Amino acid sequence: MSKASTISGSLRLRFLIAVLVWVALGVGGIWFTSNRVFERHIEDMYHEELEVHVRELARLTELDEEGRPFLTRPLSDPRYEVPLSGFYWQVTVPRQPALLSQSMTRGTLDEQIAHSPDVAHTVEGGPTGPAITYGLLEYGPNGEPIHIVIATDERELLEDIAAFTNELMVWLAALAALLLATGIAVISFGLQPLRRLGRAITRLRSGEAEELQGRYPSEIAPLVTDLNEYVRQNTAIVRRARVQAGNLAHSLRTPLAILTDEAEQLAQDKNCAGASKVLLEQAEAMQQQIDYQLARARSAAGASVPGSRAMLPELAVPILNAMRRLHPDKDFTLEQEEGPLVLGVDPVNLSELISILLDNAGKWARENVRMAVRSHSDGAVTILVEDDGPGMSTDQIASACDVGTRFDTEKSGSGLGLAMARDICEDLGADLTLGMGKAGLRVELRFDGAIPPR
């Protein structure tokens, strides 16, 4: 499976993307809406304040005997008295000097803004930059026009908006982080039962457990129950298959023995010698195929049983004892430096596999057969079977695992041993390698790894 496929199939990643999308949409919506509401609010506040001030300025403005404008008292907002504070006002009468606020130490305001008795406003250049300017036109006692203008730097409004935006962003960033952390925590908590289920399945497949263990939420519990029931049924099917395979072998062995016996009796008659030879050859071929297919069926059935465990060297000891009785003139030794090793494979299949290899080595060995079990730093486990016999050539090694291959017809056997060993290895997920050792043939079995003993 490719890395992209693994990522796209991750529930955690899907949930995380969903959380990210909704947090982004929610926080983005809050940011946009809050900014718009605040901008409108503060703009309305500034405009309302300036309109109040311009009307207040109009009420306080009077003309002296010479027609020059003056204020009956200072404006209520003291910021108009601070030089270049950003808050300015101006009163002008035709042919009279302009009356300016104390804050307006330089520049002027455009009196044309005050062109109507109705308050008008615009943004124009002020003494210290762009300014929000309001104007109002009134008339004196003799009908002379009085232009009343008041202004506030736009910078004041923008700074207030920027300060609000910055603070809002800080709080929204904190909210987004909190929501993401909460989302991740919820995802982790919600997927915890699935992780436990995954670990339970791994233990089941590796042979550490015989069924899925643990308590699960109601949404997953039926699945766990069904899987455990499937494992039990599958185990029962395998047991029945092995019994039926044994029964089939027994039921066929007797008729074949009778046929073989009849063929051997026919061989005593010279007229039937040819037919007898054919019958014996076919009976032997039938026996080979029956043995091979039954062994293949047993190993294939055992390979599918979850929760299987095989412990070394415990499993190999009785096999070695049997081989010493079967080949009394050969010395069978076992080497294992480490403590007990547990493989997540079917013990019956592994026993049959080791038996085949040790028996084959015992037939060809001169004096010694060595079996060694090793564990490696990468978690792999190897089983070595080595004899001191004549070994094989490269061509013989290439065809040694073919069904019915026999390099010496004088040796007992059917030529199925290594072929069956190869098939059992495939069912167990092991690698089988043939090669020359120090003296004779060296067979190496390599398994993915061991599991902790119970």
Secondary structure, 3 states (H helix, E strand, C coil): CCHHHHHHCCHHHHHHHHHHHHHHHHHHHHHHHHHHHHHHHHHHHHHHHHHHHHHHHHHHEEECCCCCEEECCCCCCHHHHCCCCCEEEEEECCCCCCEECCCCCCCCCCHHHCCCCCCEEEEEEECCEEEEEEEEEEECCCCCEEEEEEEEEHHHHHHHHHHHHHHHHHHHHHHHHHHHHHHHHHHHHHHHHHHHHHHHHHHHHHCCCCCCCCCCCCCCHHHHHHHHHHHHHHHHHHHHHHHHHHHHHHHHHHHHHHHHHHHHHHCCCHHHHHHHHHHHHHHHHHHHHHHHHHHHHHHHHHHCCCCCCEEECCCHHHHHHHHHHHCCCCEEEEEECCCCEEECCCHHHHHHHHHHHHHHHHHHCCCEEEEEEEECCCCCEEEEEEECCCCCCHHHHHHCCCCCCCCCCCCCCCCCHHHHHHHHHHHHCCEEEEEECCCCEEEEEEECCEECCC
